Amino acid sequence: MGAGNGQNGIKTRGTRYRPMAEINVTPFVDVMLVLLVVFMVTAPLLSVGVPVDLPKTEAAALNNPDEPLVISINAKGEIFLQESLIPMENLAARLQAVTGQNEDARIFVRGDKGIQYGRVMEVMGSVSAAGYRKVSLLAELPDKSKRK
């Protein structure tokens, strides 16, 4: 039981120790599977929870590492800051409270494609009047598989 042939990292009588030349990938695979499960569970929770049917556009997506504030306008014309329903007259005050009056805060406006354009402009005008300069409209990229 104690004698070996000197392979697989086993030291035998009269031979030198040879290092094992294999990499054990089992712990790596275990960690990757755990991370996959964690990301699959948390990914649906990262999106804003107000259902809005965004219009489609050909514009490229913006790359920004900061977490923006999202103002959503649903099909009924109701206004949400992140996931909180707020009346139009309280929008500027609530934005200033959330951002700490930081006028460089990035704000995204999501408007349902079924509402009137004037409602979106009313919200953007209120945000602009509050002094915020980085206001962007969000749209959904079109599905390229449906294009001819």
N, C-alpha and C positions, 0 to 999 in steps of 0.2 A: 504494500500500500504506500510506502514512503518512496519507492523508486519511480523515477519518471524518465522521460527521454530528453529533457532539456528544452522543450518547446512550451509555448504559452506562458512564459514568465515563471516557470518552475525551476528551481535550482536543484540539480541532481549531483550525486556524488562524483567529484572529479571534473565537473564542467562549470563554466561560468554562468552567471545569471543573465538571461536574455529578456529584455523588456518586451512586454506584450505590445504588438503593433496594431491593435484593434481599438477603435473608439466606441465606447458604450453610448449609444444615442438614446437609450431608453429614458433617462432623466430629461433630456432635451425634448423629446416627444411628449412626455407627461406635462411639462411646463407649457408647451405650445397648445396642447389640448385644453388645459385649464384656462389659459388666456383667451382662447377661442370662445369657450363657453361664457366667460365673463363679458367679453365684448358683445356677444350675441344677446345676452340678457340686458346689458346697459344701453345698447344702441337705440332701441325704440324710445327710451326714456329721455334721450338728449334732444329730441325735436320739440318744438313748441306745440302745445296741445290744442290750439284753436284750429278747427278744420276750415281751411280756406282753399278754394279752387283757383290757383294762380294762373294768370295768362302765360302763354308761351312766348319765348323770344330767342333770337339767334345770338345774342350778346354772350361774350365769354364770362365765366364765373370770376368773381373777385377773390383774391387771396389775402386774407387778413387774419392774423393770429389772435386779435382781441375778441372778447365776447361782446357782441353788440346787443343793444336793446332792440326788441322787436315790437312794433306796433302793428296789430292785425285788425283788419276790418272785414267782418264776415259778411255773408250774403244778405243779412238783415240790416247791415249798416252799423252794427254795434262795434264799439272800439275796445280793443284789449291791449293792455301793456303787459308784455310777456303773456301770462295766462289770466290776468285779472281784468274783469270788465270794469271800465271806468267811463263816466260821462265826458262828453267833449269839453265842457267848461272846466273840468279838473285835469285835463291832459297836461297842460304846461306846468302846473304846480306839481303834479305827480312826477313828471320827468325831472324837474329840478331837484325834487327830494331824493329820487333814486340815484341821479348822477352826481349829487353834491354840487350842483350848479356848474359842472364841468361842460363848457360849451364845445369842447373837442370830442365829446363822447360820440361814438358811431351809433346811428339810429337807422334801423331798417323798417320800411313800411311795406306791409303785405296787404294787398287788397284783393278781395274776391273778384273774379272777372265778370260776375253778374251784377255788380253794383255800379252806380253812376260814377263817372270819372270825377265829377264835381265833389263827391264825398271824399275821395282820396286827396284831391287838391285842398279841400278844407282842412283835413288832418295835417297835411304837409305844411300848409300856411300857418297853422297853430304852432307846429314844432319850430318852424323858421322864425316866427314872431317871438318865441321864447328864447331865441338866440343860438340855437343849435345850427352848426354849419355843415356837419357831415351827415346828411340825410340821404338815404338811398332807397330806391324802389326795388322790391324783389319780384322776380318772375321765374317761371319754370322753363327749363330747357326743353325744346320739342323732342319728341321721340323720333330718332333718325331712322328707325326700322319702318316707320309708316310713310316716309317720304319716297317719292318716285325716283 
